[in-house]
């Protein structure tokens, strides 16, 4: 586990980013900021979408250069992709809808009528 450094609110570098890249600024402010004694600023973003991660990756070198030029420090951005797991209740609802659609399908209804049958759920 990496060492934990005190968390800090976004500082001067974020004001500069806000002026030049407002969309990236909005993403970065969702994260937590740490500053190490070694002159490194670490921004951690959890539950980042794949789209947002790609946007950050595209601008990462530019952001690092800006941080080095403006503050004389290195910038490190760590992202964690949000897990895409369908909601359990949504999955159950979809399963029930699919079952009802199958039971009401014209061929199923006709087969039940022809054979005087019934559907038994197992």
PyMOL commands that set and color helices and strands:
alter all, ss='L'
color gray80, all
select helices_A, chain A and resi 12-20+22-28+50-71+88-103+106-115
alter helices_A, ss='H'
color red, helices_A
select strands_A, chain A and resi 7-8+32-35+40-48+74-81
alter strands_A, ss='S'
color yellow, strands_A
deselect
rebuild
show_as cartoon
